[in-house]
Amino acid sequence: MITFIGAHIFVVIILINSLMKYIEKTKAVNLFLILLITYDLTNILKYTAIMLSIEQGVISFVLATFIQIFFGIIFSFMSLKTKDFPLPTKN
């Protein structure tokens, strides 16, 4: 389980790096990347909670799983090219 958490932390770092490059290149925030980072952070927290306390961790695990099902439904309708939100810039 620790290896699983470590791998997902690595994936989150890669996704954050990708988001920063995307923001720098397009001057816009991509909703898909934000949701994907949030999904993966939920995954990390879900397994960390179960490792720290089995009683309270089970409740957190179940709640996080329902949230991830919601994310799965959202990802069925979204892709990387779905929506960009432009950032206000000073001239």
C-alpha positions as CSV (number, residue, x, y, z in Angstrom):
1,M,0.0,0.0,0.0
2,I,2.9,2.4,0.7
3,T,4.2,1.7,-2.8
4,F,0.8,2.5,-4.2
5,I,0.7,5.8,-2.3
6,G,4.2,6.6,-3.4
7,A,3.4,5.9,-7.1
8,H,0.3,8.2,-6.9
9,I,2.3,11.0,-5.3
10,F,4.7,10.7,-8.3
11,V,1.8,10.9,-10.7
12,V,0.4,14.0,-8.9
13,I,3.8,15.7,-9.2
14,I,3.8,14.9,-12.9
15,L,0.3,16.2,-13.4
16,I,1.0,19.4,-11.5
17,N,4.1,19.9,-13.6
18,S,2.0,19.3,-16.8
19,L,-0.6,21.8,-15.5
20,M,2.0,24.5,-14.9
21,K,3.5,24.0,-18.4
22,Y,-0.1,24.2,-19.8
23,I,-0.8,27.4,-17.9
24,E,2.5,28.9,-19.0
25,K,1.9,28.0,-22.7
26,T,-1.8,28.9,-23.1
27,K,-2.3,31.4,-20.2
28,A,-5.4,29.4,-19.3
29,V,-6.3,26.8,-16.6
30,N,-7.6,23.4,-17.9
31,L,-10.5,22.1,-15.9
32,F,-9.7,18.5,-16.8
33,L,-6.2,18.6,-15.4
34,I,-7.5,20.3,-12.2
35,L,-10.1,17.5,-11.7
36,L,-7.6,14.8,-12.5
37,I,-5.2,16.2,-9.9
38,T,-8.0,16.4,-7.4
39,Y,-9.1,12.8,-8.2
40,D,-5.5,11.5,-7.6
41,L,-5.1,13.4,-4.4
42,T,-8.4,11.9,-3.2
43,N,-6.9,8.5,-4.0
44,I,-3.8,9.2,-1.9
45,L,-5.8,10.5,1.0
46,K,-8.2,7.6,0.9
47,Y,-5.4,5.0,1.3
48,T,-3.5,7.1,3.8
49,A,-6.7,7.3,6.0
50,I,-7.1,3.6,5.9
51,M,-3.5,3.1,6.9
52,L,-3.7,5.5,9.9
53,S,-6.9,4.4,11.5
54,I,-8.9,1.3,10.4
55,E,-12.1,2.4,12.1
56,Q,-12.3,6.0,10.8
57,G,-10.3,5.1,7.7
58,V,-13.1,2.8,6.5
59,I,-15.6,5.6,6.7
60,S,-13.2,7.9,4.8
61,F,-12.5,5.2,2.3
62,V,-16.2,4.7,1.5
63,L,-16.9,8.4,1.2
64,A,-13.9,8.9,-1.0
65,T,-15.0,6.0,-3.2
66,F,-18.4,7.6,-3.8
67,I,-16.6,10.9,-4.6
68,Q,-14.4,9.0,-7.1
69,I,-17.5,7.5,-8.7
70,F,-18.8,11.0,-9.3
71,F,-15.4,11.9,-10.8
72,G,-15.7,8.9,-13.1
73,I,-19.0,10.0,-14.4
74,I,-17.6,13.5,-15.0
75,F,-14.6,12.0,-16.8
76,S,-16.9,10.1,-19.1
77,F,-18.0,13.5,-20.6
78,M,-14.7,15.4,-20.4
79,S,-11.3,15.2,-22.1
80,L,-8.1,17.3,-22.1
81,K,-9.6,19.6,-24.8
82,T,-12.9,20.2,-22.9
83,K,-12.7,23.6,-21.3
84,D,-10.0,26.2,-20.6
85,F,-10.5,29.2,-18.3
86,P,-8.4,32.1,-19.4
87,L,-6.3,33.8,-16.7
88,P,-6.5,37.6,-16.4
89,T,-3.2,39.2,-17.3
90,K,-1.8,42.6,-16.8
91,N,-0.6,44.4,-19.9
